[in-house]
Amino acid sequence: MDFGTLIDAALSAALGPQAIVFALAAIGLNVHFGYTGLLNFGQAGFMAVGAFGLAVSVTTWGLNFWVGILIALGATVLLAIILGFPTLRLRADYLAIATIATSEILRLIFGSVEAKETFGGSNGLTGFSSTYKNLNPYDSGLDLGVVSFSRNDLWSITVGWTLVAISCLIVWSLMRSPWGRVLRSIREDEDAVRSLGKNVFAYKMQALILGGVFGGIAGIFHVLKQASAVPTDFNTTFTFYAYAALLVGGAARVLGPVIGSILFWFLIAGLGSFFSQATSGADPLIPASIMTDTQASLVRFIVLGLGLMLLMIFRPQGIFGDRREIAIDAR
């Protein structure tokens, strides 16, 4: 067992670009679910709209990169408004159904043959990230012994964790304000908030838009760090990975999504490396009669799933969360 390789794989995933994507997406879900009590099961849809808003603007329409960023963020705002108007006056589960359905509809549209000229079909779009790559100030990668990153990954890490820090600062500031306290009150009992003369619908819409924008930023960062926008990336797994990160770290905690994403990807990569090494070689630690090297890549999800089940049973509020913060009024 090569523990150096195992630690390198785990830390590279925990601190790398992929963890950043889900940290940003989970920050948006934290605004929705953690602070406001909104059940958004379609964060992947906001990510897809942000990603393809940029890709289409630059590649298909030939617009400036920075204009494409603004269009992408504007598209997430528009999506939140379209989803929010018919659902936010209803029970929480209606928003959940609408968001997950919309997310899948968008994924199918972006990958459809009929829209291939605009969205690139199942192969997606490329050629929109040159401006982002040209801003890279690093001449080489980084190797600290226990963890290493390539030049491009190092640039993405710098940009990504800066975005995460700014996003956390924004959420921290807003949730300490009167506006944030109203959101928490809506989560606990929106009828009481309405009786005090507050426009609950408007506050919910604002929260949906803000969390959706964070999701859009996650989608933009995802396609920039890999230099391609592929529709199949934005499936429901994206949303539920982000929820897993949020619940591990703790809902309604500013740093909960960040710590949760780091731990989630540390375990995913670490367990994957462990089982891969344990089932390979001339004298494997785990014999083929118990587990093959093909099965090893899937066992990590089983182990992690069991761990999440135990966490939800014995500490449902997450590592840093408060049990009272995950109560939802679904009336």
C-alpha positions as CSV (number, residue, x, y, z in Angstrom):
1,M,0.0,0.0,0.0
2,D,1.5,3.3,-1.1
3,F,0.2,5.8,1.5
4,G,2.0,8.7,-0.2
5,T,0.0,8.2,-3.4
6,L,-3.2,7.7,-1.3
7,I,-2.7,11.0,0.6
8,D,-1.7,12.9,-2.6
9,A,-4.9,11.7,-4.3
10,A,-7.1,12.6,-1.3
11,L,-5.6,16.0,-0.7
12,S,-5.5,16.9,-4.4
13,A,-9.2,16.2,-4.6
14,A,-10.1,17.9,-1.3
15,L,-8.2,21.1,-2.1
16,G,-8.5,21.0,-5.9
17,P,-10.9,22.5,-8.4
18,Q,-13.6,19.8,-8.1
19,A,-14.1,20.4,-4.4
20,I,-14.3,24.2,-5.2
21,V,-17.2,23.6,-7.7
22,F,-19.2,21.8,-5.1
23,A,-18.3,24.2,-2.3
24,L,-19.8,27.1,-4.4
25,A,-22.8,25.0,-5.4
26,A,-23.4,24.1,-1.7
27,I,-23.1,27.7,-0.6
28,G,-26.0,28.4,-2.9
29,L,-28.0,25.5,-1.4
30,N,-27.1,26.8,2.0
31,V,-28.9,30.1,1.2
32,H,-31.9,28.1,-0.1
33,F,-32.2,25.2,2.3
34,G,-30.1,26.1,5.3
35,Y,-31.2,29.7,5.8
36,T,-34.6,30.0,4.0
37,G,-35.9,26.4,4.0
38,L,-36.4,26.2,0.3
39,L,-36.1,22.7,-1.2
40,N,-34.1,23.3,-4.4
41,F,-33.3,19.9,-6.0
42,G,-32.2,21.4,-9.3
43,Q,-29.0,23.3,-8.4
44,A,-27.4,21.5,-11.4
45,G,-29.8,23.4,-13.6
46,F,-28.5,26.8,-12.3
47,M,-25.0,25.5,-12.8
48,A,-25.8,24.4,-16.4
49,V,-27.4,27.7,-17.2
50,G,-24.4,29.6,-15.9
51,A,-22.0,27.3,-17.7
52,F,-23.7,27.4,-21.1
53,G,-24.6,31.1,-20.7
54,L,-20.8,31.7,-20.9
55,A,-20.0,29.0,-23.4
56,V,-22.7,30.1,-25.9
57,S,-22.0,33.8,-25.5
58,V,-18.3,33.4,-26.4
59,T,-18.2,30.4,-28.7
60,T,-21.6,30.6,-30.6
61,W,-22.3,34.3,-30.5
62,G,-18.7,35.5,-30.5
63,L,-19.1,37.9,-27.6
64,N,-16.5,39.2,-25.2
65,F,-15.5,36.8,-22.4
66,W,-16.6,39.3,-19.6
67,V,-19.8,40.0,-21.4
68,G,-20.4,36.3,-21.4
69,I,-19.9,36.1,-17.7
70,L,-22.6,38.8,-17.2
71,I,-25.0,37.0,-19.5
72,A,-24.4,33.8,-17.7
73,L,-25.2,35.3,-14.3
74,G,-28.2,37.1,-15.7
75,A,-29.5,33.8,-17.1
76,T,-29.4,32.3,-13.6
77,V,-31.3,35.2,-12.2
78,L,-33.9,34.8,-15.0
79,L,-34.2,31.1,-14.3
80,A,-34.8,31.7,-10.6
81,I,-37.5,34.2,-11.4
82,I,-39.2,31.8,-13.8
83,L,-39.1,29.0,-11.2
84,G,-40.0,31.1,-8.3
85,F,-43.1,32.9,-9.5
86,P,-45.4,29.8,-9.8
87,T,-44.0,27.8,-6.8
88,L,-42.9,30.1,-4.0
89,R,-46.4,30.8,-2.9
90,L,-47.1,27.1,-2.6
91,R,-45.7,24.3,-0.3
92,A,-42.0,23.6,-0.2
93,D,-42.3,20.3,-2.2
94,Y,-43.7,22.1,-5.2
95,L,-40.4,24.0,-5.6
96,A,-38.5,20.7,-5.2
97,I,-40.5,19.1,-8.0
98,A,-40.2,22.1,-10.3
99,T,-36.5,22.6,-9.8
100,I,-35.5,18.9,-10.4
101,A,-37.7,18.7,-13.5
102,T,-36.3,21.9,-14.9
103,S,-32.8,20.8,-14.3
104,E,-33.3,17.6,-16.3
105,I,-35.2,19.5,-19.1
106,L,-32.3,21.9,-19.4
107,R,-29.7,19.1,-19.6
108,L,-31.7,17.4,-22.3
109,I,-32.1,20.6,-24.3
110,F,-28.4,21.5,-24.1
111,G,-27.5,18.0,-25.3
112,S,-30.2,17.7,-28.0
113,V,-29.4,17.2,-31.7
114,E,-31.9,19.9,-32.7
115,A,-30.0,22.5,-30.7
116,K,-26.5,21.3,-31.7
117,E,-25.6,24.4,-33.6
118,T,-26.1,26.5,-30.5
119,F,-25.2,24.3,-27.6
120,G,-22.9,21.8,-29.3
121,G,-25.0,18.7,-28.8
122,S,-23.8,15.8,-26.6
123,N,-20.1,16.9,-27.1
124,G,-20.8,20.4,-25.7
125,L,-18.8,23.5,-26.4
126,T,-15.1,24.5,-26.2
127,G,-13.0,27.5,-27.1
128,F,-14.4,29.9,-24.6
129,S,-11.7,29.7,-21.9
130,S,-8.7,31.3,-23.6
131,T,-9.1,34.6,-21.8
132,Y,-9.2,32.7,-18.5
133,K,-6.2,30.7,-19.3
134,N,-4.2,33.7,-20.5
135,L,-4.6,35.4,-17.1
136,N,-2.7,32.5,-15.5
137,P,0.4,34.1,-13.8
138,Y,2.1,30.8,-12.8
139,D,5.0,29.5,-14.8
140,S,4.8,26.0,-13.4
141,G,2.9,23.7,-11.1
142,L,3.2,23.2,-7.3
143,D,4.6,20.1,-5.6
144,L,4.6,20.0,-1.8
145,G,5.5,16.3,-1.5
146,V,2.2,15.3,0.0
147,V,0.1,17.1,-2.6
148,S,0.8,18.4,-6.1
149,F,-1.0,20.5,-8.7
150,S,-0.4,21.3,-12.3
151,R,0.0,24.9,-13.6
152,N,-3.6,25.1,-14.8
153,D,-4.9,23.5,-11.6
154,L,-2.9,25.9,-9.5
155,W,-4.5,28.9,-11.3
156,S,-8.0,27.4,-10.9
157,I,-7.4,26.8,-7.2
158,T,-6.3,30.4,-6.7
159,V,-9.3,31.7,-8.5
160,G,-11.7,29.1,-7.0
161,W,-10.8,29.5,-3.4
162,T,-10.9,33.3,-3.8
163,L,-14.4,33.0,-5.1
164,V,-15.3,30.7,-2.2
165,A,-13.9,33.2,0.3
166,I,-15.8,36.1,-1.2
167,S,-19.0,34.1,-1.4
168,C,-18.7,33.1,2.3
169,L,-18.1,36.7,3.2
170,I,-21.2,37.8,1.3
171,V,-23.3,35.1,3.0
172,W,-21.9,35.9,6.4
173,S,-22.6,39.7,6.0
174,L,-26.1,39.1,4.7
175,M,-27.2,36.6,7.3
176,R,-26.1,38.9,10.1
177,S,-28.3,41.7,8.6
178,P,-32.0,42.2,9.2
179,W,-32.6,40.7,5.8
180,G,-30.9,37.5,6.9
181,R,-32.8,37.3,10.1
182,V,-36.1,37.5,8.2
183,L,-34.9,34.5,6.1
184,R,-34.3,32.5,9.2
185,S,-37.7,33.4,10.5
186,I,-39.3,32.3,7.2
187,R,-37.6,29.0,7.6
188,E,-39.0,28.6,11.1
189,D,-42.6,29.9,10.6
190,E,-43.5,31.9,7.5
191,D,-47.0,32.6,8.8
192,A,-45.6,34.4,11.8
193,V,-43.4,36.5,9.5
194,R,-46.3,37.3,7.2
195,S,-48.4,38.4,10.2
196,L,-45.7,41.0,11.0
197,G,-46.3,42.6,7.6
198,K,-43.3,41.1,5.8
199,N,-43.6,40.1,2.1
200,V,-42.6,36.5,2.4
201,F,-42.8,35.8,-1.3
202,A,-40.4,38.6,-2.1
203,Y,-37.9,37.4,0.5
204,K,-38.1,33.9,-0.8
205,M,-37.6,35.1,-4.4
206,Q,-34.5,37.1,-3.3
207,A,-33.1,34.1,-1.6
208,L,-33.8,31.8,-4.6
209,I,-32.0,34.3,-6.9
210,L,-29.0,34.7,-4.6
211,G,-28.5,30.9,-4.2
212,G,-29.1,30.4,-7.9
213,V,-26.3,33.0,-8.7
214,F,-23.9,31.0,-6.5
215,G,-24.9,27.9,-8.4
216,G,-24.3,29.7,-11.7
217,I,-20.8,30.8,-10.5
218,A,-20.1,27.1,-9.7
219,G,-21.1,26.1,-13.2
220,I,-19.0,28.9,-14.8
221,F,-16.0,27.8,-12.7
222,H,-16.6,24.2,-13.6
223,V,-16.5,24.7,-17.3
224,L,-13.5,27.1,-17.1
225,K,-11.3,24.8,-15.1
226,Q,-11.9,22.0,-17.6
227,A,-12.2,24.2,-20.7
228,S,-15.4,22.6,-22.0
229,A,-19.1,22.7,-21.3
230,V,-20.6,19.2,-21.6
231,P,-24.4,18.7,-20.9
232,T,-24.0,15.3,-19.3
233,D,-21.9,16.9,-16.5
234,F,-24.9,18.7,-15.1
235,N,-27.0,15.7,-14.0
236,T,-28.9,15.3,-10.7
237,T,-25.7,13.8,-9.2
238,F,-24.3,17.3,-9.1
239,T,-27.1,18.6,-7.0
240,F,-27.1,15.7,-4.5
241,Y,-23.3,15.8,-4.2
242,A,-23.7,19.4,-3.2
243,Y,-26.4,18.5,-0.7
244,A,-24.1,15.9,0.7
245,A,-21.3,18.4,1.2
246,L,-23.8,20.8,2.8
247,L,-25.2,18.2,5.2
248,V,-21.7,16.9,6.2
249,G,-20.4,20.4,7.0
250,G,-23.7,21.6,8.6
251,A,-26.6,23.6,7.2
252,A,-27.0,27.3,8.1
253,R,-23.3,27.6,8.9
254,V,-21.2,29.9,6.7
255,L,-18.3,27.5,6.5
256,G,-20.4,24.4,6.6
257,P,-20.6,23.9,2.8
258,V,-16.8,24.6,2.4
259,I,-15.7,22.1,5.1
260,G,-18.3,19.6,3.9
261,S,-17.0,19.8,0.3
262,I,-13.4,19.4,1.4
263,L,-14.2,16.3,3.6
264,F,-16.5,14.8,1.0
265,W,-13.9,14.9,-1.8
266,F,-11.1,13.8,0.6
267,L,-13.1,10.7,1.4
268,I,-14.2,10.0,-2.2
269,A,-10.6,10.2,-3.6
270,G,-9.0,8.7,-0.5
271,L,-11.3,5.6,-0.5
272,G,-11.0,5.3,-4.2
273,S,-7.2,5.2,-4.1
274,F,-7.2,2.8,-1.1
275,F,-9.5,0.2,-2.8
276,S,-7.8,0.6,-6.1
277,Q,-4.4,-0.2,-4.5
278,A,-5.9,-2.9,-2.3
279,T,-7.2,-4.9,-5.3
280,S,-4.3,-4.5,-7.7
281,G,-0.8,-6.0,-7.9
282,A,0.5,-9.5,-7.8
283,D,-0.4,-10.0,-4.2
284,P,-3.5,-7.8,-3.5
285,L,-4.5,-6.9,0.0
286,I,-8.1,-7.8,-0.9
287,P,-8.3,-11.0,-3.0
288,A,-10.3,-11.1,-6.2
289,S,-12.7,-13.5,-4.7
290,I,-13.9,-10.7,-2.4
291,M,-13.5,-7.7,-4.7
292,T,-12.1,-7.1,-8.2
293,D,-10.3,-4.0,-9.3
294,T,-13.4,-3.1,-11.4
295,Q,-15.6,-3.2,-8.3
296,A,-13.2,-1.2,-6.3
297,S,-14.2,2.1,-8.0
298,L,-17.8,1.6,-6.9
299,V,-17.2,0.3,-3.3
300,R,-16.0,3.8,-2.2
301,F,-19.5,5.1,-2.8
302,I,-21.0,2.3,-0.8
303,V,-18.6,3.0,2.1
304,L,-19.2,6.7,1.9
305,G,-23.0,6.2,1.7
306,L,-22.9,4.1,4.9
307,G,-20.9,6.9,6.5
308,L,-23.5,9.5,5.5
309,M,-26.3,7.3,6.8
310,L,-24.6,7.0,10.2
311,L,-24.0,10.8,10.2
312,M,-27.6,11.5,9.5
313,I,-28.7,9.1,12.3
314,F,-26.4,10.2,15.0
315,R,-25.7,13.8,14.0
316,P,-28.2,15.0,11.4
317,Q,-27.1,18.6,11.8
318,G,-23.7,17.8,10.3
319,I,-20.3,18.4,11.8
320,F,-20.6,22.1,12.7
321,G,-24.4,22.5,12.4
322,D,-27.2,23.0,14.9
323,R,-30.0,20.5,14.9
324,R,-32.5,23.3,15.1
325,E,-31.3,24.8,11.9
326,I,-32.5,22.0,9.7
327,A,-36.1,22.1,10.7
328,I,-38.4,23.1,7.7
329,D,-41.9,24.4,7.8
330,A,-43.3,22.7,4.6
331,R,-46.8,24.0,5.0
